[in-house]
């Protein structure tokens, strides 16, 4: 039988004590928290993102948007993996006359090619595709759209800092409004606090290049709190964030609450 290296044996022995087990469990939660903050980590996850937009154009009413965002890394070879991220939006939109429109919006597929063993700087590049699947008339574009997407980040000590950006252009379909030409950039800053807690900000900044100048940009600012823990044996990530749109088009809400629940499935290294 193969013997464990000395440091591994000491680590196992330490974990077998009550206090040691708590320390190892805390370390595991902290490492998993940092992995969950990396959009191209070798980590399968199933996030549910609940967004509530109010004030501004919605006044006392609320626009609810649920994003179902499964993420799956797929190995290509020993050097590369491809990370597939699907975004399925479901919206409940307030309409004039006290009516509401419900249903799914256009589904997005994001694909990132990233090194399997990244260096200090972690990155991924690939295409993003928007598919005209909407059943909600308030969210319907009727258009196919395609563009590039990329992410870059560093993970040092307690910090995970990076940015994700993409741009979509219309490539076909039936117009249900202006042609899609949408830029999205999401800077993210996470400060991790053992065991598994984090202070985070990840505003989604957008620019509609076809809108009038004063209506192009949506610029939210805010902050939130996250926690990686376990429900039974299932690792989960929980989060709550608040954002205020410092700049927005007239049709957007002024305030946003974002709640995140994600199932995490760490992938064992082989």
C-alpha positions as CSV (number, residue, x, y, z in Angstrom):
1,X,0.0,0.0,0.0
2,X,1.3,3.5,-0.9
3,X,2.2,5.7,2.1
4,X,0.8,9.2,2.4
5,X,3.4,12.0,2.1
6,X,4.3,13.3,5.6
7,X,2.5,16.6,5.1
8,X,-0.7,14.8,3.9
9,X,-0.6,12.4,6.9
10,X,-0.3,15.4,9.3
11,X,-3.2,17.2,7.5
12,X,-5.4,14.1,7.9
13,X,-4.5,13.6,11.5
14,X,-5.2,17.3,12.2
15,X,-8.6,17.0,10.5
16,X,-9.5,14.0,12.6
17,X,-9.6,16.0,15.8
18,X,-12.7,18.0,16.6
19,X,-11.0,21.4,16.4
20,X,-8.9,20.3,13.5
21,X,-12.0,19.1,11.6
22,X,-13.7,22.5,12.1
23,X,-10.6,24.3,10.8
24,X,-10.3,22.0,7.7
25,X,-14.0,22.4,7.0
26,X,-13.6,26.2,7.3
27,X,-10.7,26.0,4.9
28,X,-12.7,24.0,2.4
29,X,-15.6,26.5,2.6
30,X,-13.2,29.4,2.0
31,X,-11.5,27.7,-1.0
32,X,-14.9,26.8,-2.5
33,X,-16.1,30.3,-2.0
34,X,-13.2,31.6,-4.1
35,X,-13.8,29.0,-6.8
36,X,-17.5,29.9,-6.9
37,X,-16.5,33.6,-7.6
38,X,-14.4,32.6,-10.6
39,X,-16.6,32.4,-13.7
40,X,-14.3,29.9,-15.4
41,X,-13.4,27.7,-12.5
42,X,-13.3,24.0,-12.9
43,X,-16.5,23.8,-10.9
44,X,-20.0,22.7,-11.9
45,X,-22.7,24.9,-10.4
46,X,-26.4,25.5,-10.7
47,X,-27.1,29.1,-9.7
48,X,-30.6,30.7,-9.4
49,X,-30.4,34.5,-9.4
50,X,-33.5,36.3,-8.1
51,X,-33.6,40.0,-9.2
52,X,-36.2,42.6,-8.0
53,X,-36.2,46.0,-9.7
54,X,-38.3,48.8,-8.3
55,X,-38.7,52.6,-8.2
56,X,-37.7,54.6,-11.3
57,X,-39.8,53.6,-14.2
58,X,-41.6,51.0,-12.1
59,X,-42.6,53.5,-9.3
60,X,-44.2,51.4,-6.5
61,X,-44.3,48.3,-8.6
62,X,-41.7,45.6,-9.0
63,X,-40.1,43.9,-12.0
64,X,-39.1,40.3,-11.1
65,X,-36.4,38.6,-13.1
66,X,-35.2,35.0,-12.3
67,X,-32.0,33.9,-14.1
68,X,-31.4,30.2,-14.2
69,X,-27.6,29.9,-14.9
70,X,-26.2,26.3,-15.0
71,X,-22.4,26.3,-15.5
72,X,-20.5,23.2,-16.7
73,X,-16.8,22.9,-17.4
74,X,-15.9,20.3,-20.0
75,X,-12.3,19.0,-20.4
76,X,-10.9,19.3,-24.0
77,X,-7.5,17.8,-23.2
78,X,-4.8,18.1,-20.5
79,X,-4.2,21.8,-21.2
80,X,-7.7,23.3,-21.9
81,X,-11.3,23.2,-20.7
82,X,-14.4,24.8,-22.1
83,X,-16.8,26.3,-19.7
84,X,-20.4,26.4,-20.9
85,X,-22.7,28.9,-19.1
86,X,-26.4,29.0,-20.1
87,X,-28.6,31.9,-18.9
88,X,-32.4,31.2,-19.0
89,X,-34.3,34.4,-17.9
90,X,-37.9,34.3,-16.5
91,X,-39.6,37.7,-16.1
92,X,-42.7,39.0,-14.4
93,X,-43.0,42.5,-15.8
94,X,-45.4,45.3,-14.7
95,X,-47.4,46.7,-17.6
96,X,-49.8,49.7,-18.0
97,X,-53.3,49.2,-16.7
98,X,-52.1,47.2,-13.7
99,X,-51.4,44.2,-15.9
100,X,-48.3,42.0,-15.9
101,X,-46.4,40.0,-18.6
102,X,-44.8,36.7,-17.5
103,X,-42.7,34.1,-19.3
104,X,-39.1,33.4,-20.4
105,X,-36.9,35.8,-22.3
106,X,-34.2,35.1,-24.9
107,X,-31.8,32.4,-23.7
108,X,-28.1,33.1,-23.8
109,X,-25.3,30.6,-24.3
110,X,-21.8,31.7,-23.2
111,X,-18.7,29.5,-24.0
112,X,-15.3,30.2,-22.5
113,X,-12.0,28.4,-23.5
114,X,-9.6,28.6,-20.6
115,X,-6.4,27.0,-19.5
116,X,-6.8,23.9,-17.3
117,X,-3.9,25.0,-15.1
118,X,-4.0,28.8,-15.2
119,X,-1.2,31.0,-13.8
120,X,-1.6,34.0,-11.5
121,X,-3.9,35.7,-14.1
122,X,-6.9,33.6,-14.9
123,X,-8.7,34.2,-18.2
124,X,-11.3,32.8,-20.6
125,X,-12.4,33.8,-24.1
126,X,-15.2,32.6,-26.4
127,X,-18.5,33.4,-28.1
128,X,-21.8,34.4,-26.7
129,X,-25.1,33.6,-28.5
130,X,-28.6,35.0,-27.8
131,X,-31.4,32.8,-29.0
132,X,-34.9,34.3,-29.7
133,X,-36.8,32.0,-27.3
134,X,-38.9,34.6,-25.5
135,X,-42.5,33.8,-24.5
136,X,-42.8,37.1,-22.6
137,X,-43.8,39.9,-25.0
138,X,-42.2,42.5,-22.8
139,X,-38.8,40.7,-23.1
140,X,-39.1,39.6,-26.7
141,X,-36.6,40.7,-29.3
142,X,-37.3,38.1,-32.0
143,X,-33.6,38.4,-33.0
144,X,-30.6,36.1,-33.1
145,X,-27.5,37.8,-31.7
146,X,-23.8,36.8,-31.6
147,X,-20.6,38.3,-30.3
148,X,-17.4,37.8,-28.3
149,X,-17.2,37.3,-24.5
150,X,-14.3,37.2,-22.2
151,X,-13.3,37.2,-18.5
152,X,-10.1,37.9,-16.6
153,X,-9.4,37.8,-12.9
154,X,-6.8,37.4,-10.2
155,X,-7.2,35.4,-7.0
156,X,-4.7,36.5,-4.3
157,X,-5.1,35.9,-0.6
158,X,-8.6,36.8,0.4
159,X,-9.3,38.7,-2.8
160,X,-10.9,37.7,-6.1
161,X,-11.0,40.6,-8.5
162,X,-11.9,40.5,-12.2
163,X,-14.1,41.6,-15.0
164,X,-16.4,39.9,-17.5
165,X,-17.4,41.6,-20.7
166,X,-19.2,40.9,-24.0
167,X,-21.0,42.5,-26.9
168,X,-24.0,41.2,-28.8
169,X,-24.9,42.2,-32.4
170,X,-28.0,41.1,-34.3
171,X,-27.3,38.5,-36.9
172,X,-30.9,37.5,-38.0
173,X,-34.4,36.9,-36.9
174,X,-37.5,39.1,-36.9
175,X,-37.1,42.6,-35.4
176,X,-39.3,43.3,-32.4
177,X,-37.8,46.7,-31.8
178,X,-34.3,48.1,-32.5
179,X,-31.5,45.9,-33.7
180,X,-29.6,44.3,-30.8
181,X,-26.2,46.0,-30.2
182,X,-25.7,45.5,-26.5
183,X,-22.5,45.8,-24.5
184,X,-22.3,44.3,-21.0
185,X,-19.4,44.6,-18.6
186,X,-19.4,43.2,-15.0
187,X,-16.5,44.0,-12.8
188,X,-16.5,41.9,-9.6
189,X,-14.6,42.4,-6.3
190,X,-14.8,39.8,-3.6
191,X,-13.2,40.0,-0.2
192,X,-13.3,36.6,1.5
193,X,-13.7,36.1,5.3
194,X,-13.3,32.6,6.7
195,X,-15.2,30.4,7.0
196,X,-16.9,30.9,3.6
197,X,-18.1,34.5,4.0
198,X,-17.5,37.2,1.5
199,X,-18.2,40.9,0.9
200,X,-18.9,41.4,-2.8
201,X,-19.8,43.8,-5.5
202,X,-20.6,42.7,-9.0
203,X,-22.7,45.3,-10.8
204,X,-23.9,44.5,-14.3
205,X,-23.2,47.6,-16.4
206,X,-24.8,47.8,-19.9
207,X,-24.8,50.1,-22.9
208,X,-27.4,49.9,-25.7
209,X,-25.4,51.4,-28.6
210,X,-28.6,52.0,-30.6
211,X,-30.3,54.0,-27.9
212,X,-30.2,57.8,-27.8
213,X,-27.1,59.2,-26.0
214,X,-28.9,59.9,-22.7
215,X,-30.5,56.5,-22.7
216,X,-27.5,54.3,-23.5
217,X,-26.0,53.4,-20.2
218,X,-27.2,51.5,-17.1
219,X,-24.7,52.0,-14.3
220,X,-25.5,50.3,-10.9
221,X,-23.5,50.8,-7.8
222,X,-23.8,48.6,-4.7
223,X,-22.5,45.9,-2.4
224,X,-23.6,42.6,-0.9
225,X,-22.7,39.6,1.3
226,X,-22.1,36.0,0.4
227,X,-21.7,32.7,2.2
228,X,-20.7,29.2,1.1
229,X,-21.9,26.5,3.4
230,X,-23.6,23.0,3.2
231,X,-27.1,21.8,3.4
232,X,-26.6,18.2,4.5
233,X,-23.8,17.1,2.2
234,X,-24.7,19.5,-0.6
235,X,-22.4,22.5,-1.0
236,X,-24.3,25.7,-1.6
237,X,-23.6,29.4,-2.2
238,X,-25.9,32.0,-0.8
239,X,-25.8,35.7,-1.6
240,X,-27.7,39.0,-1.2
241,X,-26.7,42.3,-2.9
242,X,-28.3,45.7,-3.3
243,X,-27.6,48.1,-6.2
244,X,-28.8,51.6,-7.1
245,X,-28.7,52.7,-10.7
246,X,-26.7,55.9,-10.7
247,X,-27.4,56.2,-14.4
248,X,-30.2,54.5,-16.2
249,X,-32.6,54.8,-19.2
250,X,-36.0,56.2,-18.5
251,X,-37.6,52.7,-18.8
252,X,-35.4,51.1,-16.1
253,X,-35.9,50.7,-12.4
254,X,-33.8,52.7,-9.9
255,X,-33.2,50.0,-7.3
256,X,-32.3,46.3,-7.5
257,X,-32.1,43.6,-4.9
258,X,-30.3,40.4,-6.1
259,X,-30.5,37.1,-4.2
260,X,-28.5,34.1,-5.3
261,X,-28.8,30.5,-4.4
262,X,-26.4,28.1,-6.1
263,X,-25.7,24.4,-5.9
264,X,-22.0,23.7,-6.1
265,X,-20.4,20.5,-7.4
266,X,-16.6,20.6,-7.0
267,X,-14.7,18.5,-9.5
268,X,-11.9,16.3,-8.2
269,X,-8.5,16.8,-9.7
270,X,-7.1,13.7,-11.5
